């Protein structure tokens, strides 16, 4: 028995609708796929944030250490250079005071003193040992938590090696130490050029 055109159209309509539904499903995403994608992106985001946060903390820490290191090295280098030119050295209660053999164009005073006040390391200079004439008063390091000078003596004897220890605290504490033996110490006129002080005849001039 032949089907009528009307019956053929009725059968073809559901088939077209089914094809359309299948096509729509193939083009879209399921709820599970969306959830999995969100979870993966969240994990990647957390790891990326942690990585960049670690890099930022590391950079900040290294920058702070670099600043502290530069300040400490500058202070110790300044003290060492001037102390090597000392003719007479006095150390009392971690106050380093000496008379240097030569003046400089930047500072004509020959009497020098280094000491800690609060958390600031100072350098004073004057024309006289009492620090009353033509005095200068300058900070050479900040955030100093410790400044130790040894041995003590007023004055120290010839060939005495002076140890200077410096600690700076800025977030964390970094400590430095240097040993200096004055080269122009107590020149008596008879140069023997012996020992680390070269008999006090080295004349290490600071410019």
MOMOKA-V541845 format. One record per residue. N is the residue number from 1. RES is the residue in one letter. PSI is psi in radians with two decimals (NA if undefined). OMEGA is omega in radians with two decimals (999 if undefined). Layout:
{{N:RES:PSI:OMEGA} {N:RES:PSI:OMEGA}}
This chain:
{{1:X:2.26:-3.11} {2:X:2.45:3.11} {3:X:2.58:3.11} {4:X:2.71:3.08} {5:X:-0.57:-3.13} {6:X:-0.74:-3.14} {7:X:-0.64:-3.14} {8:X:-0.72:3.12} {9:X:-0.66:-3.14} {10:X:-0.65:-3.13} {11:X:-0.52:-3.08} {12:X:-0.41:-3.11} {13:X:-0.87:3.11} {14:X:-0.62:-3.13} {15:X:-0.69:3.11} {16:X:-0.71:3.13} {17:X:-0.66:3.13} {18:X:-0.72:3.11} {19:X:-0.68:3.13} {20:X:-0.70:3.14} {21:X:-0.76:3.12} {22:X:-0.73:3.14} {23:X:-0.69:3.12} {24:X:-0.69:3.13} {25:X:-0.66:-3.12} {26:X:-0.52:-3.10} {27:X:-0.34:-3.05} {28:X:-3.06:3.11} {29:X:2.53:3.07} {30:X:2.87:-3.14} {31:X:-0.66:3.13} {32:X:-0.73:3.12} {33:X:-0.71:3.13} {34:X:-0.76:-3.14} {35:X:-0.77:3.13} {36:X:-0.73:3.12} {37:X:-0.77:3.13} {38:X:-0.74:3.14} {39:X:-0.80:-3.13} {40:X:-0.79:3.12} {41:X:-0.62:3.12} {42:X:-0.75:3.12} {43:X:-0.79:3.11} {44:X:-0.72:3.13} {45:X:-0.72:3.13} {46:X:-0.80:3.13} {47:X:-0.68:3.13} {48:X:-0.76:3.13} {49:X:-0.74:3.13} {50:X:-0.70:-3.13} {51:X:-0.85:-3.13} {52:X:-0.57:3.07} {53:X:-0.71:3.10} {54:X:-0.74:3.11} {55:X:-0.71:-3.14} {56:X:-0.77:3.13} {57:X:-0.71:3.13} {58:X:-0.75:3.13} {59:X:-0.77:3.14} {60:X:-0.74:-3.14} {61:X:-0.79:-3.13} {62:X:-0.62:3.11} {63:X:-0.70:3.10} {64:X:-0.75:3.12} {65:X:-0.68:-3.14} {66:X:-0.74:3.14} {67:X:-0.79:3.13} {68:X:-0.76:-3.13} {69:X:-0.80:-3.13} {70:X:-0.73:-3.12} {71:X:-0.74:-3.14} {72:X:-0.76:3.14} {73:X:-0.71:3.12} {74:X:-0.80:-3.11} {75:X:-0.83:-3.12} {76:X:-0.64:3.10} {77:X:-0.70:3.12} {78:X:-0.80:3.13} {79:X:-0.78:-3.09} {80:X:-0.78:-3.11} {81:X:-0.73:-3.12} {82:X:-0.62:-3.12} {83:X:-0.59:3.11} {84:X:-0.40:-3.12} {85:X:0.16:-3.04} {86:X:2.48:3.05} {87:X:-0.53:3.13} {88:X:2.32:-3.06} {89:X:2.35:3.07} {90:X:2.30:3.10} {91:X:2.11:-3.13} {92:X:2.09:-3.14} {93:X:0.78:3.10} {94:X:0.37:2.99} {95:X:2.08:-3.11} {96:X:2.04:-3.12} {97:X:2.36:-3.13} {98:X:2.87:3.03} {99:X:2.14:-3.13} {100:X:2.74:-3.06} {101:X:-0.49:-3.05} {102:X:2.49:3.05} {103:X:3.02:3.12} {104:X:2.90:3.12} {105:X:-0.52:-3.14} {106:X:-0.49:-3.11} {107:X:1.91:-3.11} {108:X:-0.20:3.12} {109:X:2.51:-3.13} {110:X:-0.24:3.13} {111:X:2.11:-3.02} {112:X:2.55:3.11} {113:X:2.32:3.06} {114:X:2.33:-3.13} {115:X:2.80:-3.14} {116:X:2.28:3.06} {117:X:1.95:-3.03} {118:X:-2.09:3.07} {119:X:0.29:-3.14} {120:X:2.36:3.09} {121:X:2.15:-3.04} {122:X:2.65:2.96} {123:X:2.05:3.07} {124:X:2.61:3.04} {125:X:2.71:-3.13} {126:X:2.91:3.10} {127:X:-0.41:-3.09} {128:X:2.82:-3.10} {129:X:-0.32:3.10} {130:X:-0.04:3.12} {131:X:0.93:3.12} {132:X:-0.29:-3.05} {133:X:2.26:3.08} {134:X:0.86:-3.05} {135:X:2.61:2.99} {136:X:2.70:-3.04} {137:X:1.84:-3.04} {138:X:2.52:3.04} {139:X:2.23:3.12} {140:X:-0.18:3.09} {141:X:2.50:3.12} {142:X:2.95:-3.14} {143:X:0.56:3.14} {144:X:2.13:-3.14} {145:X:-0.32:-3.13} {146:X:2.36:3.06} {147:X:1.89:-3.04} {148:X:2.25:3.11} {149:X:2.25:3.13} {150:X:2.70:-0.04} {151:X:2.99:3.09} {152:X:2.63:3.12} {153:X:2.51:-3.14} {154:X:1.50:0.02} {155:X:3.06:3.04} {156:X:2.71:-3.13} {157:X:2.89:3.14} {158:X:2.54:3.13} {159:X:0.27:3.09} {160:X:2.27:3.10} {161:X:2.11:-3.10} {162:X:2.22:3.11} {163:X:2.22:-3.13} {164:X:2.14:3.13} {165:X:2.35:-3.07} {166:X:2.30:3.08} {167:X:2.34:3.11} {168:X:2.28:-3.13} {169:X:2.03:3.08} {170:X:1.53:-2.98} {171:X:-0.92:3.03} {172:X:2.86:-3.07} {173:X:2.27:3.04} {174:X:2.32:-3.05} {175:X:2.51:-3.13} {176:X:2.71:-3.13} {177:X:2.56:3.12} {178:X:2.59:3.10} {179:X:2.31:-3.05} {180:X:2.39:3.03} {181:X:1.97:-3.12} {182:X:2.44:-3.08} {183:X:-0.31:-3.10} {184:X:0.48:-2.97} {185:X:2.18:3.00} {186:X:1.04:3.11} {187:X:2.02:-3.11} {188:X:-0.07:-3.13} {189:X:-0.38:3.12} {190:X:1.65:-3.05} {191:X:2.06:3.10} {192:X:-0.33:-3.13} {193:X:0.78:3.12} {194:X:2.74:3.10} {195:X:3.12:-3.11} {196:X:-0.36:-3.14} {197:X:-0.01:-3.11} {198:X:0.62:3.13} {199:X:0.30:-3.13} {200:X:0.31:-3.05} {201:X:0.28:-3.02} {202:X:-0.60:-3.10} {203:X:1.06:3.09} {204:X:1.68:-3.05} {205:X:2.43:-3.14} {206:X:2.13:-3.13} {207:X:NA:999}}
